[in-house]
């Protein structure tokens, strides 16, 4: 069994962008991300990526759509879809679920 207090971890983050693995589930990882500034445009050729809103509002932009994730909402971005994330205002915290060997290609 594995217990992790990701809220306590997120509350202690003082950087503009922080992302780390908090759990491994089969061949996937769960990450917690904290941001106060945008993350660059990128894609993952070998993995879908599910975002789960935890605190604040995280904006997920693709070339076709923009999603606003509030606490308790989620969206899955399919592999190879160009996207970026940013907080709507202030700070946002989200969880992501993705393959452990996920590749990130920046554009």
C-alpha positions, 0 to 999 in steps of 0.5 A: 500500500502507498499513502501520499499527502500531495496537498501538503507537498503542493502547499510547500512548493515555492517555485513557478513550476513544479511537477513530480511523480507521486505514485506508480500504477502498473505502467503509468505514473500519477504526477502532481503539478503546481504552476503559476506560469504557463508550460510550453506547447508540447505533445506526447507521441506515446501516451495519452495524458489525463489532467485532474483539477485539484486547486485553482483553475488550470487551462489546458489549450489544444489547437482546437479547444480550450478546457478550464479545469476546476477542482474535481474536473478532468480532461484526457488529451490523446497522444500526439495532440499538441497542448499546453497548460497554464493557471487561469490566475494565480496558482493551480494544482493538478494531477496527471496520469500518463505512461511511465515512459512517456516522451515529451516533444516541445514545439 
